[in-house]
Amino acid sequence: MVERAASGNLDILMLGRDLYHATRGLTPHQALDQARFALGVALSAKAEQT
């Protein structure tokens, strides 16, 4: 599932891993803000890939 979500882009996989570790100690609100930012970065990376 992770490989499919990343579509072979190692940067997206690394972003997800880093996000997981960075948000473990945050409040739900803070974690959601971080996840939104990460989604934006991932979508930008995907757009550049195509």
FENBELJO-V789961 format. One record per backbone hydrogen bond with DSSP energy under -1.0 kcal/mol. NH is the residue of the N-H (numbers start at 1). CO is the residue of the C=O. E is the energy in kcal/mol with one decimal. If there is no record, write none. Layout:
# FENBELJO-V789961
nh: [NH;NH]
co: [CO;CO]
e: [E;E]
This chain:
# FENBELJO-V789961
nh: [5;6;7;9;13;14;15;16;17;18;19;20;21;22;23;26;31;32;33;34;35;36;37;38;39;40;41;42;43;44;45;46;47;48;49;50]
co: [1;2;3;6;9;10;11;12;13;14;15;16;17;18;19;23;27;28;29;30;31;32;33;34;35;36;37;38;39;40;41;42;43;44;45;46]
e: [-2.5;-2.2;-1.1;-2.2;-1.5;-2.5;-2.2;-2.3;-2.1;-2.7;-2.6;-2.3;-2.0;-2.5;-1.9;-1.2;-2.8;-2.3;-2.1;-2.3;-2.5;-2.4;-2.1;-2.5;-2.4;-2.1;-2.2;-2.7;-2.7;-2.1;-2.4;-2.3;-2.3;-2.1;-1.5;-1.1]
